[in-house]
């Protein structure tokens, strides 16, 4: 299996030039535009509107076209984490194929299926890279350590975050953890009141501001549970209440992705990272439990076959 994994990595590195996701400066600019000063925002708006034309301009020409100043162009580049205007043009040039294919816009009327797939892939890779950077290793380590010895895990999420809560339950219950995942707040509160020492509560909310999640985090803190939040990377209320705040990329969902597509993928990715790190803590035992639970489902299917043939 290890040899197969390294073979796949080698194959990927050899095909790197075929990967449509290499740069993301245009998406980075779009994400940061609302927080920029007006002089820099004018420049950012023009860069996202006419990225290919910007490649042919010098800093003074860009400043004039944007109705700003050459000094603001330099400040804008620094705000984007770039060394200067030359690096901005180099990154735009590197993204020219994606720009020409119009992959940085939202889904358009009568958009073809291939184009939809490409656009979603671009945005997914961009936000997962941001989430990967946002996930703090020390906080992940603490959360995973708590999970190793916790007698019971309590998980709560609303809406799309409930799907993430169910994913946590499915993963950890397969290796022998007792997990209570329900949207019944009274049941959760009553159960946490008699939780054994070392129990853990995970509250999931992309915004981190849903009152139901805030109240349950307060309850978990009151009864002495270890508390973990999973939210987007903002200064939100839920993360302030939790002992350990895990954060994913602060994504801006487009109108046609109002089903929280990208934020949901971010949360599921964070759960996968946490789960895999947890698995390494007692690797042999956890693998044994996974194999037993898998065998149990195989046995179940065999029993069904017997009854169907009876």
N, C-alpha and C positions, 0 to 999 in steps of 0.2 A: 504493500500500500504506500509506504514511504517513497519507494522508487517511482511508483506511478505519479505521486504528487509532484516530485521533483521533475519528472518528465513533462508534466503539464505546465509547470512554471517555465521550463526551458522552451517549450513550444510557444507559450504566450510571449516570452521575451523576444523570440525570433519573429513573431508576427506583430510586434508592437506597432509598426508603421501602419498596419491595417486597422488599428483600434481607433474608432471615431472620437474617443474621449481622451485628449491629451492636454488641452488647455481649457481654462474656464474664466478668463479675464472678463469677458462680456457679462457672464452671469454674476461674477463677483461685483462688478460695478452696479448692476441692477439691484443686487441685494443691499448695497451700502448707500445707494443714492438718497434715500429719505433722511439719512443722518448727516449728510454733508452740508457744509455752509453753502449759501446760495452761489457764490462765485465758483466753487468747485462743482456744485450740482449742475450748473449750466454746461460745464465741460463734459461731465459724465453723461448727461442726457444726449449731447451731440455725438459722443463716442458710441453710445449704444444705438443711436438712430442711423449713423452713417459710418460704421466701423471701417469699411474698406476705403472710404475716402480719406479718413484720418491718417492712414498709412502713408499717403502721399503728401501730407502737410508737415511743416515744421511747427515748433511750439508757438511761435508768434502768429502764424496763420490759423492755428486751432483756436488760440485765444480770441482773435478777431472774429472768427466765424461764430464762436459761442457767445460773444458779447462779454468776454471776461478779460483777464490779463495773463501775460506770460508767467508771472509769479504764481498765479492761481493754478496754472497748468502743472507747475512743479509740485505745488502743495497737493494737488489732486493725485499725482502719481505716488507721492509718499503715502497718502491716505489709502491707496490701493495696495500698499506694501511693495511698491516697485522702486528700483534704484533711480529711475529717471524716465524721461519721455522716450528715449531710445528703446528702453525695455518694454514700454507700453506698445510701441509700434511693432516690435519683434513678436510680442505675444499675440497681437491682433493678426499679424501676418501668419503666425502658426495656426490660427483658428480660421483662416480664410475659407477653407472648404466648408466648415460648419456654418459660417456666416452666409456663404453663397447658397447653401441648401436651406437657409432660413430656419435653422434648428433651435434658435434661441427665443422664438415667439411661442405664445400659447397655441393650442389647437384652433385651427381656422375652419370655417364652414366648408363642408365637402372635402375635408382633408383626407388624403389617401392613407391606407392602413400602414404602408411602409414608412411614410413620413411621421405618423403618430408614434410608431415604435421607435424611430430614431430620436424624436424629441423627448419621449419619456426616458429613453436610455441616457441622453445627455443630462437631463435634470436629475435623474436618480444617481448617477455617478457623482455629479457635482455635490449633491447634498450628503451622500454617504461619506465622501471624503471630508466634508466639513464636520460631520458627526464623529468620524474617526478621530479628528483632532480635538473635538470638544469633550470627548470622554476622558475624564481624568483617571490616570492609572492608580493613584493612591486610593481614590474613592472606590474604584472598581475592586481593588484588592480588599478593602474593608468590607464591602458588601458581600463578596464571595466568601470571605472568612466567616462572617456571621452565618451565612447559609449552611456552611459545613456542619455546624453543631446545633442548628436551630431545631427544636422539637416540632414546631408548627410554623408554617409560613402563611401569612394572611395577605391577600392581594386584592386591590380594588382599582377599577377604572370605569369611566363612563364613555358611552358612544364608541368611537373607534378604539379608544384606549382599553375598552373592555376586551376587545379581541387580543390585545397584547397581554392583558392579564390572563386570559385563557391559555395563551401560548406558554406563559410561565408555568401555569398549573400543569399543562400537558407534559412539559419537559421534566419538571422536577418530580412529579408524581410517578413518572416512569422509573425513577431510580430510588424510590422508597420514601420520598419526603411527604409529610402530611401537609396538604395545601388546601386552604379554604379560599375559594374565589367565588364571590357572589355579589350581586348588585343590591341585595337586601342589606341596607345599612344597619338595621336593628340587629340582624343576625350577626353581622361582623362585630358590632360594638359589644354585644353580649358575650361573644366567644373570646374577644380580646381581653375582656375583664377577668377571665379565668385562665388566661394563657400561661403556660409554664415559663419559667425564667429562660431567657435566651431566644424566645420567639421573635420573629421578624415580621414587620409590616412593610409592604411596598405599595406606595400610592402612585398611580400613573395618570398623568394629565398633560397634554401637550402645552396648553396655556399655563397650567399651574395656578389657575385662579377659580376653578369650579368650587363652589361652596361645599358641595358634598364631599369632595376630596379633602378640603381643608379641615372640615369638622372631623372626619375619620382620622386624619393625621394627628389632630389634637387628642382624640380619644386614645390612639395608640401610644402617644407620648405619656399621657396620664397614667396608663397602666404599665408603663415601664418596658414596652417592647422596643427593640432596635428598629429604627425607622429609616426607610430609604424612599426617596422620590425619584421619579423619572419624568422629566419635563424638557421643554425646549430650552435653549441656552439664553435665558433672560433672567433678570433679577425679580423672579416671580415669588408669590407668597408661599406656595407649597414647598419649594426648595428651601426657603428660609426656615420652615417648621421642621424639616427632616434632619436627622443626624448626618446622613450622607445624601448629598444631592447629585444624582447622575443626570447629565444634560446632553441633549442631542442638538443638531443644527437648528437654528432659528429660521425655519423655512417660511417662505411667503407663497402660500397655495394660490395658484391661478384659479379663476372662476370655474373653469371646466374640470378642475380637480378638487371641487368642494367636498368630495368624499374623503379628504385628508389622505390622499394617496401617498405623497412624499413623506409627510410627518409620520404616518403609520409605518412606512418602510424604515424610517430612522429609528423608531422605537423598537421594532422587531430586530433590527441589526444590533442595537444596544443590548437587548435581551440575549441574543446569540453570543455576543462577546462575553457577557457576564456568565452565562451558562457554561460555555466552553472553559472559561477560567476556573469556574467552580469544579468542573469535572476533573481538572488536573490536580485538585487538592487530594483526593482519594481515588486516584485513577483506576486502580485495579478493582476496588469494590464497586465503583460506579459503573464500570464496563460490565461487571458481573450482573449487576442489577438490571442494566439495559438488556442484556442477553436473556435473562429470566423473564422480563416483561414481554420481550418480543416472542419468546417461546410460548408464553401464556396466550397471546393473541393467535399464534399458529394453532395451538391446541383448541382454542375456541372455534376456529374455523373447521377443524376436524370434527368436533362434536356436532356442529351444525350439519355437516355433510352426512354424518351418521343418522341424524334425525330426519333429514330430507330423504334418505334412502330407506328408512324404516316403513 
